[in-house]
Amino acid sequence: MQDSRKRANTKWLKENYESITIRVPKGTRERIKGWADASGVSMAAYIQQACREKAEKVLDRG
């Protein structure tokens, strides 16, 4: 990949996305990866969906 393309990608990501880092017990990452693979989505998409579902439950109770 050309340096100019890398810079453009990095700039776009910085302008459009935020990062969240989480730490999980050993083995958990592989479990999440397995669940995501079984669902046919990336780990990021799987975690985002899980967060949305949890938020909906919390909001429904409130």
N, C-alpha and C positions, 0 to 999 in steps of 0.2 A: 504494500500500500504506500502511496506517495506521502511524503511529509505534509504536503498541503492538504490532502484528504484527511489525514489523521488530525490535523489542527482544526479543520472544519467540523469533523465529527465531535471532537472534544468540546469545541465551542457550543455546538448545537445541544449536546447533552447537558452542559453546564446551564444553558439558558432554559431548558425544558424539563429537566428532571432533578430530583433530589435523591441522595443516597441515605440509606439507613443500614447501619451495621448491627447485627445481633450476634450474641454468643450463645451457643447451645451446648449441652453436654455431648461428649464424644458419642458418635453413632447416630445422633439425631439428624444431622445433615443428610446422611444416606437414607434414613427413613423418609424424610421430607422429599428427597429426590425420587424415591420409589413411588410415593403417593402421587407426585406430580407427573411422573412418567406414566403411571397407570391411568391418570386423568387426561393424558395427552397434551399437557401444557408444561411450560417452563417452571422452574422453582419459583421465580419471581411472580409469575402469574398465579401460581397456586397459593402462595403466601398472601398476595393482594386479595384474592378471592376469599380466603379464610378470614382475613381482617374485615372485609365488607360484610360477610355473613355474621361475624361476631358483633359488629357494630349494629347491624339490623336487629339482632336479638336484644341488645342493650337498649336501643332506642324504642323498641316495642314495649319493653317493660316500664320505661320512663314515661 
